[in-house]
Amino acid sequence: MISRTLLSWAAAALSLASIAEGQSFRRLGTCPTLGCVLPPDQTDFLAGQYFDIRLEVHAPVNGSEARGRPTPDTAFTFTIAKKGRRPQSAAALFKIAEPQLERWNFTWYEDYFALDAKTPSLVNVASKIYRRVALYEPGDYTATLTYNNGSTTTASWLVRDLVQVKKTKNIVLFIGDGYICL
């Protein structure tokens, strides 16, 4: 027979284990791995809408994600494909020059233990920004960032036709002065 004390100790240990597991900070949806694509997955656009595309390749120097490669892959590629068509490089698709490569770094704390110990993780970054680009044909698009010898980060984008956007029929405008009327 298991004593109540043993059961309470086991429950306390399980509770502490679940707390310790939840201590780490999670990556955002735009950066599910060491490659980041912005706008992120599941973004909708209107046909002809201007937007910027930011790509990042991270190379953690220390911490749990460090892979012994402290410099980010600067030869990364980025393609966009409309559903049913072949992928094209973003520069070719938008008929613009390839943007200049940027390099920078940042630090962050992987978990509360690192925060308490004041031991941040250093991450080196290589990035590019495609400014003021637009997709004019409605449909589903897949944007793929390829880096580190075959690793990929993908984003699915939906470009909506302007005809599909319903026009506003009625507008109700309330103007108030801060008083409540009964």
N, C-alpha and C positions, 0 to 999 in steps of 0.2 A: 504494500500500500504506500502511495506517495504522500508524504506529509504536506500540510498546507503551506508550511514555510518554504519547502522546495518549489511548490507550485508558484508561490508569490515571487520567489527569486527568478524563476524561469520567465514569468510574465514580465517582470521588470527588465530582464535581459533582452527579451524580444522587443519590448517598447523602446529601449535604448538603441538597439540595432536599427529599428525603423527610423528613429530620429537621426542617427549617424548617416544612414543611407540618403536621407533627404537633405543633407547638409550642402551638397554640391550645387553650384549655380549652373543652370542649364543654358545651352546654346539657343539662340533665337532661330526662328524658321528661315531667315535669310541666309544663315550660316549653319546648316545642319552638320557640315563636316568642315574641313580646312579650306574649302572654297565657298565663296559667297556671291550670290547673284541678287542684285536689286534692280528693278522691282522684284519682290519675292514670288514664290510659287502661288498660283491661284489669283493672280491680279487680272482685273478687267480693264480694258481701255476702250475708248470710242475710236472709230476709224479716223485717222488723221490727227489724233491727239498727240501733242508733243510731250515727250518725257525724256529723262536721262537714265542711262544704264550704268551702274557701278559694279565692277567686278573686283573681287579681292581674293588673293591666295595667301593663306596664313602659314607661317613656319614657327611654331612654338620652340623657344630656346630651352625652356625648362618646364617642369610640371608634367602632369600625366599624359599630355598629348605630344610631348616632344618625341621626335622620331630620329634624332641624330642628324637632322638636316636644318641647321640654323638659318639658312638663307632660303627665301621663298622662290618657287619656280617662276622665273620671269618669262619663260617661253610658253606660257599657257595660251590656249586658244578658246575662242568663243564663237559659237555658231547659233543661228536661228533657223528653224524650219517650220513652214506652214504645213499643217496636216496634209499628207499625201504628196509632199514635195521633198526634194533633197535639201539637206542643211546647207546654208551658205555662211561664210564669215560675216560678222556684223558689218564690217567696213564695206564689203562688197554689196551686201543687201541695202545698206543706206547710202551707198555711193559717196563715202567720205573716207578721208585718210585715217589710218589706224591711229588712235589717240596715244599720247605720250605715256610712257610707263612712270608711275609714281612709286616711291618707296618711303615707308615710314614704319613706326613701331608703336606698340601700346602695351600697357601692363594691365593685368586684371587678377582677381583672386578667384581661384577655382572653387574654393569652398570656405566655410566659416573657420576651419582649422588654419588655413593659410592666412585668412584675414586676421585671426587672433595672433598668429605668429609673425604677422607683418612680412610675409614672404610671397610677394606677387610673382606671377608668371609673366615672362617677357615674350611677346609675339612680334616677329618681323613680318612685314606685309609688302606685297607687290600688288599694285592695283591700276586699273584703267577706268576712265569715265567717257562714255559716248554721250555727248551733250546734244540736246534738242533734236531727237530722232522721232520718227513716227512710222507706224504701220498703217497702211491705207486700205488693205484688203481685209474685210471681216473674216473671222475664222479662228481656229485653234492653232496656237504656235507653241513650239517647244524650244526654249533657250538652254543651251548646254555649255557649261564651262568645263574644259578638260585641262587637267594639271597633274603634276607629280607622276608622270609616266602612266597615264590612263585613269586616274581618279576623276570622277565627274560630280558636278552639282547641276541639277536641272531645275528649271522653272517652267510651269505651264501657264501660258497667258491666253486670255480670250479677248479678241478684238471684236467689239460689237458694231453692227451697222447703225448709222444714224437713223435710219428708217425704223428700226426696232424700238427706238426710244419713244415712248408715248408722250404726246404733247399734253401740257397742262390744260385742263378744261376750266376749272374754277379755282379762284384764289380767295381765301378768307383772310382778312387782315384785321388784327385786334390792336388797337392803340390804347394804352392805359397810362394813367398818371399816378399809379401807386395806391389809389384808394379802392377799398372793397365796397361794392354796392350790393345791397340785399334786396 
